[in-house]
Amino acid sequence: MSARSGVPLDQLRGVIQARMATLSLRGVAREVGMSPSGLQKFVDGSVPYLPTRQKLERWYVREAARGDAEMSAEVASAALDVLLGELSPGRRRDAARRVVREVRAA
């Protein structure tokens, strides 16, 4: 896990666009917790500020948790980023190793 890699923006855009195919822009924006115009700018290619990216990643993890499919490595990594995101990079790496170790042990 890098210092603040997160989910690739193209992947986030793809998942947002797929969700927008079944729900309106406003509906998806409401789920994410941002304005429709801000979400549209992101879908159109803008690079979000860190707080916006964090909202998008939290939504991504929540959306993945609703699905019936097995959790992918990308979703697990994003979930770890959301869980440990407030820690400093050094502490985040150490905490991530411990969390992964405990999950494996379970």
N, C-alpha and C positions, 0 to 999 in steps of 0.2 A: 504494500500500500504506500503510495507516494504521499508527499506532504499535503497536497490538495488536488489530486488528480480528478476524482469524482467520475461520474458517468460522462462519456464523450458527448459533446453537444449535439453531434449529428444523430446519435442514438436517442437522446432526449427529444429532439425535434421529431424523429420518426414516430416515437411512441405518442407524443402529443398529437401529431397529425392523424395517427390511427384512431385515437380517442375522439378527435374532432369529426371523424367520419360517422360516429355513432351518437355524438352529442354536439351541441352548438358550441361555437367559440366562447360565448358567454358562460355556458355550463362548465366547460373545461376550465376557463379562467377562475370561476367560482371554486371549483375543486382544488385548484392549485393555490389559490389565495392571492391572485394578482388581477390587474385590470385586463379587460379584453384587448385594449390597444397594446398594452405591454406584452401580452402573450402573442398577439399577431406579429409584433416587431420581432420577437424571439423566433417564431416560426419562419419569418421572412429572412432570417439570417443574422440578426444582431447578437452580439455577445453580451450576456447578462452580467450585471454587477453581482458580486458574491452573495449578498442576501437573496437576490432573485434566483440565482443558481441553486442555493440551498432549498428554497421553496420548491423549485422544479424537481430536485433530487428527492426531497421528502415525499412529494406527490408520486414520483416514479416508484419509490419503495412501497408506498401504500397501494398503488395500483397493482404492482406485481404480487403483493400479498393477497389481493382479492382473487387472483387467478388460481386455476386448479393445477397448473403445470408445476413441475419440480423447480425449485429455485436455481437459477443460473449463477455462474460465478460473478457475472456483472451485477446482478441484483444483490447478491450477498455482499459484494464489495461496496456497493452503494449504501446498503443498510449499515454496514460498519462505518462508512464515512459519516452518515447521518448520526449514528449513535455516538461517535467519538469526535465529531467535527469541532467541538469547542476546545479540545485539548491542543496544546502546543504540538508541533510536528514530532518532536522526540518522544513526548509522552504518548502521542497517538499511536506511533509505531509499536511501542512497548505494550500499550493496552490492547491493540489489535492482535498482537501475537498471543497475549494471554487469553483473550476472548476465543480466538480460533482454537487454541490448545484445550480450553474447557469444553467447547462444543464438540471437538473430536473425542474427548474423553467421555462425554455423555452419550 
